[in-house]
Amino acid sequence: MDNQQTVSTAGSVSVPPASVEKHHKYEFFKVVQGYLDEAARVIDLPEYIKTILSQPKNEIIINFPVKMDDGSIRLFKGYRVQHNNLLGPYKGGIRYHEGVTLDDVKALAAMMTWKCALMNLPLGGGKGGVKFDPNKVSRDELQRITRRFFHALGSNIGPDTDIPAPDVGTDAKAMAWAMDTYMNTVGSLFRQSVKGVVTGKPVAVGGTLGREKATGQGLVYTIQEWAEERDFQLGGATLIVQGFGNVGSFTSLILSRLGASTIAVGDHTGYLYNPEGFNPHKLQDYVKKNRSIAGYPGGKTISREEFFKIKADIFIPAALENQIGIEEAKSLQVKLVAEGANGPCSPEGERILIDRGIDILPDVLANAGGVTVSYYEWVQNKRSEHWTLEEVDERLEKAMQRAYREVVELARQKKCSMRVAAYAVALQRIAAAYGERDIFP
């Protein structure tokens, strides 16, 4: 997602899949393709464009050895999927998680294509991952895994080719290692001109202000648009948050400044409830230090089932895909589901939420703040500029507002869901480019 989750909180985003999907395999790529098909019908997308977009351009699988602290050699499996680069270089996060599969990476890469097109960025869709649990290796091992993976990717990435970023299980530090590895392999002549090979870097080495909170900040801007449209007061509103990594914690923090309180949180270690509201600053600090919410003293332990039944105004799913199945969708007592994660609703769950009159801010729109600010970082690197936090936030707010209004307008015109409308707006931009360029040769 270019949705940045810190290494220190990577554990806090591994959540068991929705109860409904335990009986059959959840095929994330097929789900994303289903939305593509629906949106294509809505805008009469030419069949040849749908055919091109139905599979990624490149699927790279790398098995690479790493020397562990005990001297043993362990083989890791890494992926980089490059979905489409019609509008610009491939762009998308690198995920470190034991559940990484080629199918998931393909789905996430395709989503990045729609996200970049929806936000009108001159970028295409890509995604990567390494299959392992970053919480079960040392910091030194993590560095060696990162450097070996990026070295193995070689010329498949580059500031004008494919630009990775943080995602679940990776953070700014991992991007600093990645950039340094790449810089040291391209030769001294080009060293200083390749800072933009990755985004989400620490500010000290070419990162941008506002990137760490960008996905959460963008999510809040869309929630504000939704609230304004419905005359809903965020001051005094309540929210429940699943996954308290980068996205969940910053969304909770920023909404707290607007007067909204987080009354329940959950991650792979369990769920906590506090009707008085959690202190998001303290909880964020606790999770950074302890890698999960487990043992946090400020709330009462509740079950996953109880969490989904809590009455609140807003639900922020900010963990992994496929969390809201049939049972969860029937249980939720909220006005809005704002998707901080990619693909948190199963199609069956989404239909139930829509039938129940619960609004959904879809992932392709709602969490696009991460890739948008990544783009700003890339531009600053190319121009050797440094923008203020106010400049970054102001640009992001305008971009999120424009995209939100375009999606709402198309959803009204075509009488379709916000998700299908978001895909459709993106597809219109891609179709316009294919229409002008035709197919080579």
N, C-alpha and C positions, 0 to 999 in steps of 0.2 A: 504494500500500500504505500510505498514510501511512508508507511505508518510506523513511526520510529518507536520501538520498544527497547528500553535500556537492557544491557546485559544483566545488570544487577537485579532487574525485575523480570527477567525473561521467564522465570518460573511462575510468576504470577499471572501469566496469560494462558497456561496450559489447562484448559477446562474440558471435562468429559463431554462428549457429543450429546446432542439432544436425545432425550429418552426414546423418542419416536423412531430414531434412525438406527437403534441398536440391532434391529432385526434384519436390516438389509444394508448393503454397502452404499454409502453416500458418495455419489460421483460429482464432485465439485465442478469439474470442467463441463460436464453434461448440463448441469444446472445453469451455468453461465451461458452456454450455447443456447439453452432454452429461452433465456431473456433476449439474446441476440435475435433469434428467430421471430419472437413476438414483436420486438421493436422494428425489425425489417419489414414485417407485414404492415405495421402502423404507418410507415412512411414510404411504402412501395419501393424499397431498396432494390436496385437492379440485382438480379440473381448472381451475376458474375462477381460482384463485390462481396456478397454474402459467402460465396464459395471461397474467395481469397481469405476472408477473415475467419473462416471456420477452423483453420489450423494455424499454428505459429509458423513463422518463416524458418526459424532455427531452434532445435532442441539440443543443448549441449550437456552431456553427462561426463563427469570427470571422476575417476577413482584416484585418489592421491594419498601417498604415505606421509605420516607425521611421526616424529620421534617423541614419545611421551616422557614425562619426568622420570619414570623408573627405567628408562633406557629401551623399553620395548617399542616396536614399530606397529602403529595402528593404521589401517586403511580406512579412509573416509570417502563417502560418496557425495559429490556436489553436483548441483544443477544450475544451468543458466538457460532460461527460455526467452527467446527474442520473438515477440509476437508480430509486431508490425512497425515499420519505420517510415511509412509514407510521409508523415507530417514532420519528422525529425528523428534524432538519435533515439535508440531504445532507452527507456528510463524505468527504474523500479528497484525495489528493495532486495536485500539479501537476508534470508531467514535462517536462523540456527534453531532447529527443533528436531526432536527425535521422531516426530510424525511427518517430516517432509517427504512428499512423494512427487513424482513427475506430473501426475494428474493435477495435484493442487497447484504446483508452480505454473503449469499451463493456464489454469483458470485465473490465477492472480496476474499473470502476464497479460492475458486478454483484457482483464479489468483495467489494467494500467493504460491500455490503448484507449479504452472508452473514457477513462478519467482525464487523460491529457487532452483528448479531443474536446470533451465537455468543457474543460477549463480554458480552452483555446490556447494551449501551450504548443510551441513548435517542437513537440517531443512525441515519441511512439511508446509502445508498451513492452516492458521486459520484467523479468522476475528471476530470482535465484534463491538457492538454499543449500545448506549442508545438513545431512541427516545425523544429528547427535544432540545430546542434552548439554547445553553450555554451562549448566549449573553443576555438572559432574566432572568438570575438568578444571585445572588450575589456571590462573591468569596467564602464566607463561605458555601453557599448552594452548590456551585460547589464541594467543598471539601467533604461535607457530601454525595453528590450523588456518587462521585468517590469511597469513602471509603465503602459505603454500597454496591455498585455494586461489587467491588472486594472481599468484605467479602462474598457476596452471591455466587460468583463464586467458592469460597472454594477450594476444592482439584481438581477442573477441570483445574486449572492452576498450574504451578510450573516450576522451572528452567530446569527440565528434561522432562516436560510434555507438557506445552503450555506456550509460552512466548509472552504476549501482548506488544504493543508499541504504540506511538502516531499516530494519523491519523487526519482526518478533525475534528476540534473542540476540540482536546486535545493537550497537550504540555508536556514539560519536568516536569513542576510542578505537573501535574496530575499523571505522572509516579512516582514521588517521593512519593506522597500520597499513590499510589497503592502499591509500594514496602513496605512502612512503615506499611500499613494495613496487608499485607501478612506476613511480618516479625513478627508482633505482634500476629499472629494467629497460627503460626507453633510451638510455644514453644521455650523457651530460648536456648535449646540445639542446634537448627539448625539455629538460627537467622542470624549468620554471613555468612552462606554458601548459602543463598538464594537471594543474591543481584541480581542475573541474572534472577529473576522471570519476570522482565520487562526490556525492553531496551528503549533508548531515554530518559534516566534519566539525571538530572543535573550532571555535571562533579564532583561536590563536594560530591555526594553520589553514585559514582560508574559509572557515565556515561562516554562516551568516547569523546575526542576531535574530532571535525569534524562531529559529528552526526547531529547537527542542520541543517547544509548545505548539508548533504549527498545526499539527493534525487536530489537537484538542481545541485550539483557537478557531480554526476553520469550522469545526463542528458546532462550536458555540455561536458563531456568526449565522449559521443556517438555522439553529434553534431560535435565535433572536428574530430572524425573518419570519419563521413559522409563528412565533408568539405574537408578533406585530400584526400579522395577517388575521389572527384569530382573536385579537384583543385580549390575549392571555398575559397575566402578570407573572414575570419570572421571580420577582421579589416575593418571598414566602412560599415558592414552589418547592416540591420535594422530588428527589430523584434516587434511583437505585442504579448501581454501576457494577457490571460484571467484567472482571479483569481490571486490576489497579496498577497496570504498567504505565508506560509513558502516556498513552492516549487517555485512558480512564482517569488517571490522577490529574492530568492538566485540565481535562474537561470539568471534573469535579471542582478543582481549584478556581478556575475562571468563572464558573457558574456561581460559586460561593460569593464572589465579589459582586455579583448581580443580585444577591439576596436569596439564592436557592440553596437548599441544604440536602446533603447526601445522607439518606437514612439507612441504606443497606449496601454492602459491598461483598463481592465474592471473587475467588480465584480457585486455582487447582487444589488448594489446601482446605477450602471450605467457604462458608458464608457467615457474615456478621451483621447484626441489626442494632441500630441505635436510634430510637424514635426522636431523640433530641438533636440528632445530626452529628456526623463525624467532623473532626477538624482535619480538612484535606491536607493542610501543610504537614501536620504531625504524622498523618497516615502515609503520606508520600515519602517523608524522610524515613519512616519505619520500614517501608517496603524496599527502599533503596538499600538499606542496611541489611535487612533480613531476607530479601528476595521473595517474600510473600507476606500476606496479611496474617499468617498463622501466629497466634500468641499475642496479637495486638490487644491491649487491655481495654480499649474504649468501646467495646460492643459485645452483645450477647451472641453466642454461637447458635446458628439456625441451620436447617437442612436446605438443600438445593430446591426442593419442592416448596418449602416455606418462603424462600427468597422470591420465587416467581409469583407467589400469591400476595405479596405485600402491596398495599394500596399506596400509590405514589403518582405524581404527575408525569414524570419522564423516566424512561428506561434507556440507559446507555450500555448496549452490549459492546464491550471493547476488548474481547478476548479473541477466540478463534472462530472459524466458520462453523455453521451447522449447530447452533446452540438453541435456537427457538424452533422446536418441532411442534407437532399437534398439541401435545399436553401442555407445553410451556405457553403456547399461544392462547389456549383456553384459560389458563390460570392468570395471565397478566392482567393487572388492574391499573392501567396507565392510560394517559391520553396520547402519548407520543413515544415511539421507538426511534431513537436517533442512532444510526449505525456507525459506531466508532471503528468496529472491526470490519473485515471484508467477509461478506456472505454469512452473517450470523443467523439469518432467517432461512429455514428450508422453504421451498416453494409452497408446501402444504401449510406450514406455519404462517407464512405471509398471507395466504388466502383467508385463513381464519381471522387474523388480525384486521384485514381490510373489511371482512364481513361484520366484524364486531365494531367497526367505526373507529379503530385505533389508527392514527396517522403513522406513516413510516417515512423517515428521511433516509433514502437509500444510500448505501456505502459509496457508490460511484460519485455521488455529489457530496455527501456529508463529510467523508474523511479525505476529500481531495485537497485539503489545506496543506498536507505534508508534501505532496509532489509540487504544489504551486510554489511553496517557499523553497523547495529544492531547486526549482527552476530559477528563482531569484538568486540563489547562492551561485548557481552555474553562470548566470549572467554577470554577477559581480566578479567572479573569477576570470571570466573572459575579458572583462573591461578593466581589471585591476582596480575595482572600486570597493568601497565599504559603506553600506547603507545603514542609517540609524534604525533602531527598533521601531520607532514611530513610522518611518517610511515603509518598512516591511509590513507592519500591521495594517497600515492604511491601504496599501496595494492589495493585501490579502482580503481585507473586508470588502473592497469594491469588487474583486474577482468572485468571491463567494456569493455576494448579493446578486451580481449579474447572472451567474450560473443558476442560482435558486429561482430567479424570476423567469428565466428561459424555460426551465424544467416545468414550473407551475403552469406557465402559459401553454406549453405544448400538451401537458396532461389535460388541461381544460379543453383545448381544441379537439384533441383526438379521443377524449373520454377514456383515458387509460391511467394506469397507476403511475406514481411518481418515478418508480424504478424503470419502467418501460420508457417513460418520457425522457429520463436521463440518458438511457442508452440511445434513444432515437435522436436526441440533439447531437450526441457524439457522432452517430452514424451519418447524419446529414453533412457534417463537416468533412468526414472521411470520404463520403460519396462525392462531394463537390470536388475534392482534390483528384480522385480517380477519374471523374468525368472530364476534367481539364487535361490530365496527363495521359490518359489511356494506358494500355498495357504494353510494356517493352517485351519483345521487339515488334 
